[in-house]
Amino acid sequence: MVKSSTKKIIWAIWIVLIPIGLLLTYHFYPPDITGEYGDVLAFLIFMAIVASMPMMINGTPVFFLQWATISVFLIFGLFIETVLVQIALFTLMLQMRLDKKSLFRLPMNSAMFFLVSVLSGIIYYSLGGSHGADLLFHFDSFMLILFYPFIYFVLNALFIFCIDRLVYKRKVNFLTKDVLWEFFTTLITYPVGFALYIMYLDIGLMALVLIGIPFICLSVVLRLYHSSQSINDYLKKIAEIGHQLSQALFVKETINLFIDSIFELMKVDVVYVDQVNSKNELESIARVEKQKKLPIFSDVLKENEGIIGRVLAAKKPAVYHRRKDWEELNKGFMPDYIESVLCMPIIKNNGVIGILLLGSVQKKAFAHTKLMILDLLCTQFAVALDNARYFEKTKEKSERCALTKLYNYRYFEKHLTAKFTEMNNNVINNLTVIMLDIDHFKSINDTYGHQAGNEILKEFADRVSKLIDKHGVVARYGGEEFVILLENTEIEEAQELAEFLRKMIETRPFFIKQNIDEKQKELQVSITASLGLACAPEQADEAMALIRHADRALYVGAKRAGRNRVACYMK
């Protein structure tokens, strides 16, 4: 990060340097372009095109602006070359779509290129160099022309080194891979600049057509090739992500993997994912800002409400390049620093099942985003999310009691076995099992009906699970029998908890509506429960033994002793 004070200094230097520097350059090296204004304009347009169309080599944009500057320098002199470079540089910086934080790079690069141009030109002129015609036919002039690119390259590398050290505070060496790459491109491109200079002397502006157009065409071809390569790379990545998504079994895991892939593929600052509920409303299921997971939004949006509501109604993606484009549509969910917004419907079987919203601090951040690629990723996510939900429902059905929604005995025994392994490996200290049985439950069914009995079972399960909450695991073990597993809880604490449960059940009556009374009045029913406890490792050395001991404590110690009491297993 560059300090704010450093940015201010850069702006101040630029404001002073450029106008004064241009005046001094014009004064000491005045241009003589009488009758050549059209040629200068043609070179300006050409340099702007070259600056705005970098060649893509091995996925890296390479700006071959220097080879055009040497021909301008040799033809028109230092002042014209400096002015044209500055204008072309502005064209280049506009292509980069700088945000407010990076805007200081414009004056920094402008000042750097100005100083490189002026200093290399001054050194060239001070050694006896000149510009204009017939320079290549004198040995001294020819050697200076060959020396000029070397001066330009060294000064450019030196200024970049200083910027890295002073502005970005990077500890870099002078000779880096970037410097070597710059030297390599200089060797390749500067002969083209010399050729353009020679041909211009012979055939005028036709030289721009003969050299410039092939160069621009080559740049376009390389950009198209890079674009196709990029699409292929994206498709490979999406195939990999799709494979990973298909292996995700749970909804949370699938959503997190999808969001991580978004941050990996695209430069975004905000990712929101909303799902369409049964009422065709949008409700938030994921909210990530600056790669930090935040609580989801509680509000729901209908069709045509907010940005995502409009996309839901239109079933088409929407892209906004500036904050002012979407600010009036927003429903207050967007951070203040967001500029660009991309909203994509998540479609499955021709229906919208969700909305993906991406936000960026940069303006026009999604101007060149391949919507087709993002649509493919969303389709992969839609299928994976549907599969994960189906898996969770199937898993829940196999592990949960359909009536009480508590875990069933199959899951409980599996969970208890896993916890026993943890205890044996000293991960946890001890385990306690509490068995509960509703007293005289058969008489409740006989008196009020089985539907009333089911109501009591559901309410009973709800009360117990809310009391235990995250302190343990509650399961329905069968009929009117329930079981609780506590870990790292001493037997005395477990006894107190069991006694509290017993009193809560005894003193809080249950209300039933579905009873066999013809008038269907709400009835109040009081019940009691018996509880048995056993703990490990003191009283059991394996999972099933712990359950047997707790069951024995329940029936021998509590039921036979009169019910409505708590009993502990005794060896």
Secondary structure, DSSP 8 states (H G I E B T S, - for coil): ---HHHHHHHHHHHHHHHHHHHHHHHHHS----TT-HHHHHHHHHHHHHHHHS-EEETTEEE---HHHHHHHHHHH-HHHHHHHHHHHHHHHHHHTT--TTTTTHHHHHHHHHHHHHHHHHHHHHHTT---SSSGGGSHHHHHHHHHHHHHHHHHHHHHHHHHHHHTS-----SS-HHHHHHHHHHHHHHHHHHHHHHHHHHHTTHHIIIIIHHHHHHHHHHHHHHHHHHHHHHHHHHHHHHHHHHH--SHHHHHHHHHHHHHHHS--SEEEEEEE-TTS-EEEEEEEETTEE------EE-TTSHHHHHHHHHTS-EEESSHHHHTTT--S-S-TT--EEEEEEEEETTEEEEEEEEEESSTTTTTT--HHHHHHHHHHHHHHHHHHHHHHHHHHHHHB-TTT-SB-HHHHHHHHHHHHHHHHTTSSS-EEEEEEEETTHHHHHHHH-HHHHHHHHHHHHHHHHHHHGGGEEEEEEETTEEEEEEES--HHHHHHHHHHHHHHHHHS-EEESS-S-TT---EEE---EEEEEEEETTS-SSHHHHHHHHHHIIIIIIITTTSSSEEE---
